[in-house]
Amino acid sequence: MAHQRTIRLRREAWGFAIGSVCFLIGAVPFYALAVGTPIDDVTFFIGALFFTAAAFIQLSLSGRRPPHHAMNRPDAFDWWGAAVQFLGTLFFNVSTTEALITAVNSESQVNSGWRPDAFGSVCFLVASVFAVVATTERDRLWDPRARTWRCTWLNLLGSVFFGISAIGAFVIPETDDLVSLFWANLGTFLGAACFLTAALMSRRSVGHD
């Protein structure tokens, strides 16, 4: 049983790592220019699928049913964090799929290209806060020797960057311009870098179990 759980934890870590790499690469303007919008959108689309697969594993490991009154607070926050994060990945699935469909339509190339998803980013941020609360109630708030502590805060930082990217990607109705294309790309890149680092650290931790 413990061996099966370890395998699933490793798959979860790899899923988040691969998804993060896809978002990190897709957010680089030079990559988008080199491969074109459709391929760039495929990169985000694939990354979102890996995020969802990893989030589903995380949710299943937390328990598929909602918390009950007998569950301790850290476990309850863990479940809610996993559930909200899984919902956030579904929002990313929808937005990346819509962008990909638009990109392959030659008549809509002008307005194609994936933009950071606000709903998914909010879910990631809320889920990260839940994870921080769960970690805080299990261990000390600031424990630099604990890899779980560092992973949790890295994920929260990544969620903040994703939130910034979503703000930058907001379209101004009067001009149809983004608030900040620079921050839309940089926020996604930095957020993905934080998620990737946390996933790799988590993978190492599981490998030492």
N, C-alpha and C positions, 0 to 999 in steps of 0.2 A: 504494500500500500504506500509506504513511504517512498519507495523507488519510483512508483508511478507518479506520485506528486512531484518528485524532483524532475522527472522527465517533462511534465507539463509546465513546471516553472521555467525550465530551460527554453521550451518552445515559446512561452510567453515573452521571455526576455529577447529571444531572437526575433520574434514578430515585431515587437516595439523597435528593436534596433534596425531592422530592414525597412520598416515603415519610416523611421526617422531619416535614414539615409536618402530615401526617395524624396521626402519633402525638403531635405537640405539641398540636394542637387537641383531639384525643380525650382527652388527659389533663387538660384544663381542666374542673373540676367544673361551672362555669356553662354550658359548652357541652353537657355531658351532660344537665344538668337542662333545658336549653332545647329540645333536639332529641329527648330520650328515649333509653333504653338501646339499642333496635335500631339507630337511626341512628348512635349513638356507636360501636357495634360494627362497623357498616358502614365507618365512618371508619378504624378500626384495621385492618379486613380489607383495605381498599384500600391502606392504607399498607404492609402486609406484602407485598402483591403487588408493589408498586413496589420494595421492598427486595430481594425475591427476583430480580426482573428485573435490577436493577442489580448484584446480587452474582453473577448468572450471567454477565453481561458481564465483570465483573472477573475471574472465574475463567477464562473463555475467553481473555481477554487474557494471563493468567498461564500458559496452556498447560493443556489438558484432562487430560494425563497426569501422574501423580505424579512428583516430582523423581527424577532418576537420579544416580548417583555422580559423573558428570562436571559436573553443574550446580553453579554457585557458590552459596555459602551465602545471600547476600541473595535471589537468585532462588528458592531452595528455600523460604526463610521466607515470601517473597511468595506462593508457590503454596499453602503450608499455611495461611497467613492467609486467602487467598481461599476455599479449600476449607472451612475451618471456619466462616467467616462465612456462606457459602452454606448450610451445614447449619443454622446458627442461624436464618437466615431461614425455612427450611422448618419449624422448630419454631414460629416465630411464625405461619406460615401455618396450621398445625394448631390452635394455641390460639385464634387469631382466628376461624377457621371454626367451631370448637366453640362459642365464645361467641356467635357470630352465630346459629347454629342454636338454641341455648338461648334467646336473646333473642326470636326470632320465635315461640317456642312459648309461648302465653299461659299455659299451666299451670305454666311454670317461670320466670315473670318475677321471682319473689322472689330467686332465686339467680343471675340472669343478669348479664351485664356482663363484659367482658374484664378479666382480671387479668394483670399482667406475667408473662411466661413465664420460669421459672427456667432451663430447658435452653437456650433461645435466648439468654438474657442471659449465661450462662456461655460459650457459643460465641463471642459477640461479644467478651467480655473476652479469651479466649484468642487469638482472631484479631487483636485489637488489639495484644496483646503481641508476636505474631509480626511484625506490621507495624512495630512500634517497633524490634525487633531488626534487621529488614531495612534500615530507614532508618538506624539507627545504624552498621551495617557498611558502608553506602554513603557516608554523609556523617558530619559531626561530630554528636555526640549533642545538643549545644545550639547550634543555628544559627538565631537569630531572623530572619535574612534569607531563609531558605529556606522557601517556602510549603509544600513537601512535609513538612518537619519539623513545621510548625504543624498541618497537617491530620492527620498521624499522631497527634500528642499530643492533639488535640481529640477524635479518634475514641476514643482510649483513655479520656479523661475521660468521654466520653459512655457508654462501655461500663461504667465504674464506676458511673455514675448509674443505668443500666439494672439493674445488679446490686443496687443499693440498693433500687430499686423492686420487684424480685423478692422481696427479703427482706421489705419492707413488705407485700407482697401475700400472704405465706404465711398460710395459714388455721390458726388455733389449734384443734386437734381438740376440746378440751373446751368451747369457747364458739362455734365456727364464726365467730369474728371474725377480721379481718385483724390482723396484727402492728401495722401502721400504715397506714391508708388515706391519711393525709397524705403519707407518704414514697412510697407506691405511686404516687400521682399526681405528686408533685413530682419524684421520681427519673425517671419517664418523660418529664416535661416538660423537665427540664434535659438529660437524655441526648439527646432529640430535638433540642433547641436546639444542642447541640454537634455532632451529626451534620449538621444543616442548615448550620451555619456552615462546617464542613469541606467539605461538598459544594459550596457556593457558591464557596469559595476555590479548590477544585479546578477548578470550571467556569471561573473566571477564568484560572487557570493554563493550562488547555487552550486557551482562546480566544486566548492570546498566543503559542501555538506557531506 
